C-alpha cells in the first residue's frame, strides 16, 4: 500500500488547537490528524456493522 499527499488549508486557530492536542500526545500534527481520521473511519465502519447485524437478527 502506497502513500499519497493531502494538503489542507485551515485557519490559525484550528492549527493552534491541533498542535496543542498533538503535543499533549507527543505526536506531530500530521500523525495526530491521520490517527484521528483512521479512528473515525473505524468507528463509522463498526457502527455500520452493528446496524447490519441488528437488521439481520431483527433487533430493534
N, CA and C atoms as an extended XYZ file, in Angstrom:
180
Properties=species:S:1:pos:R:3:atomname:S:1:resname:S:1:resid:I:1 pbc="F F F"
N         0.844       -1.175        0.000 N   UNK     1
C         0.000        0.000        0.000 CA  UNK     1
C         0.885        1.233        0.000 C   UNK     1
N         0.661        2.112       -0.952 N   UNK     2
C         1.462        3.321       -1.065 CA  UNK     2
C         0.891        4.448       -0.241 C   UNK     2
N         1.524        5.581       -0.346 N   UNK     3
C         1.041        6.756        0.369 CA  UNK     3
C         0.722        7.843       -0.638 C   UNK     3
N        -0.098        8.761       -0.227 N   UNK     4
C        -0.467        9.918       -1.039 CA  UNK     4
C        -0.354       11.159       -0.180 C   UNK     4
N        -0.422       12.295       -0.824 N   UNK     5
C        -0.324       13.567       -0.117 CA  UNK     5
C        -1.690       14.227       -0.115 C   UNK     5
N        -2.087       14.745        1.045 N   UNK     6
C        -3.315       15.511        1.183 CA  UNK     6
C        -2.935       16.863        1.765 C   UNK     6
N        -3.299       17.907        1.076 N   UNK     7
C        -2.988       19.254        1.539 CA  UNK     7
C        -4.254       19.880        2.104 C   UNK     7
N        -4.140       20.491        3.269 N   UNK     8
C        -5.289       21.124        3.916 CA  UNK     8
C        -5.026       22.597        4.130 C   UNK     8
N        -6.066       23.382        3.995 N   UNK     9
C        -5.990       24.800        4.333 CA  UNK     9
C        -6.867       25.004        5.554 C   UNK     9
N        -6.306       25.567        6.606 N   UNK    10
C        -7.080       25.798        7.823 CA  UNK    10
C        -6.663       27.113        8.448 C   UNK    10
N        -7.546       27.646        9.273 N   UNK    11
C        -7.214       28.910        9.914 CA  UNK    11
C        -6.227       28.679       11.054 C   UNK    11
N        -5.615       29.741       11.485 N   UNK    12
C        -4.584       29.662       12.518 CA  UNK    12
C        -5.081       29.115       13.838 C   UNK    12
N        -6.324       29.435       14.188 N   UNK    13
C        -6.884       28.964       15.455 CA  UNK    13
C        -7.010       27.439       15.472 C   UNK    13
N        -7.500       26.878       14.369 N   UNK    14
C        -7.624       25.417       14.292 CA  UNK    14
C        -6.251       24.765       14.329 C   UNK    14
N        -5.291       25.319       13.606 N   UNK    15
C        -3.940       24.756       13.613 CA  UNK    15
C        -3.347       24.809       15.018 C   UNK    15
N        -3.547       25.896       15.726 N   UNK    16
C        -3.053       26.000       17.100 CA  UNK    16
C        -3.652       24.914       17.986 C   UNK    16
N        -4.959       24.693       17.850 N   UNK    17
C        -5.613       23.653       18.649 CA  UNK    17
C        -5.073       22.273       18.303 C   UNK    17
N        -4.888       22.013       17.014 N   UNK    18
C        -4.338       20.711       16.605 CA  UNK    18
C        -2.921       20.523       17.125 C   UNK    18
N        -2.116       21.574       17.071 N   UNK    19
C        -0.752       21.488       17.590 CA  UNK    19
C        -0.761       21.198       19.084 C   UNK    19
N        -1.685       21.819       19.800 N   UNK    20
C        -1.792       21.596       21.245 CA  UNK    20
C        -2.171       20.142       21.542 C   UNK    20
N        -3.193       19.642       20.854 N   UNK    21
C        -3.629       18.253       21.065 CA  UNK    21
C        -2.518       17.268       20.704 C   UNK    21
N        -1.849       17.525       19.588 N   UNK    22
C        -0.778       16.638       19.145 CA  UNK    22
C         0.387       16.657       20.139 C   UNK    22
N         0.758       17.830       20.607 N   UNK    23
C         1.878       17.954       21.548 CA  UNK    23
C         1.591       17.218       22.855 C   UNK    23
N         0.348       17.278       23.319 N   UNK    24
C        -0.015       16.565       24.551 CA  UNK    24
C         0.195       15.064       24.409 C   UNK    24
N         0.106       14.573       23.184 N   UNK    25
C         0.292       13.145       22.938 CA  UNK    25
C         1.687       12.820       22.401 C   UNK    25
N         2.522       13.835       22.319 N   UNK    26
C         3.879       13.623       21.825 CA  UNK    26
C         3.917       13.256       20.348 C   UNK    26
N         2.993       13.812       19.581 N   UNK    27
C         2.873       13.484       18.164 CA  UNK    27
C         3.033       14.741       17.322 C   UNK    27
N         3.317       14.531       16.037 N   UNK    28
C         3.279       15.646       15.096 CA  UNK    28
C         1.815       15.906       14.739 C   UNK    28
N         1.539       17.084       14.224 N   UNK    29
C         0.175       17.409       13.802 CA  UNK    29
C        -0.268       16.433       12.719 C   UNK    29
N         0.617       16.122       11.795 N   UNK    30
C         0.286       15.181       10.712 CA  UNK    30
C        -0.120       13.825       11.279 C   UNK    30
N         0.665       13.285       12.191 N   UNK    31
C         0.336       11.984       12.785 CA  UNK    31
C        -0.969       12.041       13.567 C   UNK    31
N        -1.181       13.135       14.286 N   UNK    32
C        -2.408       13.287       15.067 CA  UNK    32
C        -3.638       13.291       14.160 C   UNK    32
N        -3.577       14.056       13.069 N   UNK    33
C        -4.710       14.137       12.145 CA  UNK    33
C        -4.964       12.786       11.485 C   UNK    33
N        -3.911       12.120       11.040 N   UNK    34
C        -4.081       10.815       10.398 CA  UNK    34
C        -4.683        9.814       11.376 C   UNK    34
N        -4.188        9.776       12.601 N   UNK    35
C        -4.719        8.840       13.597 CA  UNK    35
C        -6.192        9.133       13.879 C   UNK    35
N        -6.550       10.412       13.954 N   UNK    36
C        -7.935       10.792       14.196 CA  UNK    36
C        -8.829       10.344       13.043 C   UNK    36
N        -8.382       10.529       11.822 N   UNK    37
C        -9.167       10.107       10.662 CA  UNK    37
C        -9.332        8.597       10.613 C   UNK    37
N        -8.273        7.869       10.906 N   UNK    38
C        -8.347        6.405       10.907 CA  UNK    38
C        -9.312        5.932       11.984 C   UNK    38
N        -9.229        6.509       13.165 N   UNK    39
C       -10.119        6.128       14.268 CA  UNK    39
C       -11.574        6.411       13.905 C   UNK    39
N       -11.842        7.581       13.320 N   UNK    40
C       -13.198        7.946       12.935 CA  UNK    40
C       -13.725        6.994       11.863 C   UNK    40
N       -12.880        6.638       10.909 N   UNK    41
C       -13.277        5.706        9.855 CA  UNK    41
C       -13.622        4.348       10.458 C   UNK    41
N       -12.821        3.872       11.415 N   UNK    42
C       -13.103        2.594       12.070 CA  UNK    42
C       -14.426        2.660       12.816 C   UNK    42
N       -14.640        3.744       13.571 N   UNK    43
C       -15.882        3.893       14.334 CA  UNK    43
C       -17.097        3.841       13.418 C   UNK    43
N       -16.996        4.511       12.265 N   UNK    44
C       -18.108        4.541       11.324 CA  UNK    44
C       -18.362        3.141       10.742 C   UNK    44
N       -17.307        2.439       10.359 N   UNK    45
C       -17.473        1.093        9.815 CA  UNK    45
C       -18.000        0.132       10.873 C   UNK    45
N       -17.553        0.274       12.117 N   UNK    46
C       -18.021       -0.587       13.198 CA  UNK    46
C       -19.507       -0.350       13.451 C   UNK    46
N       -19.935        0.915       13.488 N   UNK    47
C       -21.347        1.234       13.707 CA  UNK    47
C       -22.196        0.654       12.590 C   UNK    47
N       -21.748        0.736       11.352 N   UNK    48
C       -22.480        0.158       10.223 CA  UNK    48
C       -22.606       -1.349       10.388 C   UNK    48
N       -21.535       -2.006       10.811 N   UNK    49
C       -21.575       -3.454       11.017 CA  UNK    49
C       -22.566       -3.823       12.117 C   UNK    49
N       -22.606       -3.046       13.189 N   UNK    50
C       -23.557       -3.298       14.276 CA  UNK    50
C       -24.986       -3.154       13.755 C   UNK    50
N       -25.242       -2.102       13.002 N   UNK    51
C       -26.590       -1.883       12.467 CA  UNK    51
C       -27.004       -3.015       11.534 C   UNK    51
N       -26.094       -3.460       10.672 N   UNK    52
C       -26.406       -4.562        9.754 CA  UNK    52
C       -26.674       -5.860       10.526 C   UNK    52
N       -25.917       -6.095       11.577 N   UNK    53
C       -26.132       -7.289       12.407 CA  UNK    53
C       -27.492       -7.218       13.085 C   UNK    53
N       -27.841       -6.050       13.604 N   UNK    54
C       -29.147       -5.896       14.245 CA  UNK    54
C       -30.285       -6.121       13.248 C   UNK    54
N       -30.126       -5.624       12.020 N   UNK    55
C       -31.145       -5.867       10.996 CA  UNK    55
C       -31.260       -7.361       10.700 C   UNK    55
N       -30.146       -8.039       10.592 N   UNK    56
C       -30.132       -9.455       10.269 CA  UNK    56
C       -30.868      -10.271       11.335 C   UNK    56
N       -30.622       -9.936       12.603 N   UNK    57
C       -31.240      -10.677       13.700 CA  UNK    57
C       -32.593      -10.101       14.126 C   UNK    57
N       -33.035       -9.028       13.480 N   UNK    58
C       -34.328       -8.445       13.802 CA  UNK    58
C       -34.382       -7.708       15.122 C   UNK    58
N       -33.259       -7.219       15.573 N   UNK    59
C       -33.200       -6.459       16.824 CA  UNK    59
C       -33.584       -5.015       16.516 C   UNK    59
N       -34.424       -4.445       17.348 N   UNK    60
C       -34.813       -3.038       17.118 CA  UNK    60
C       -34.392       -2.160       18.241 C   UNK    60
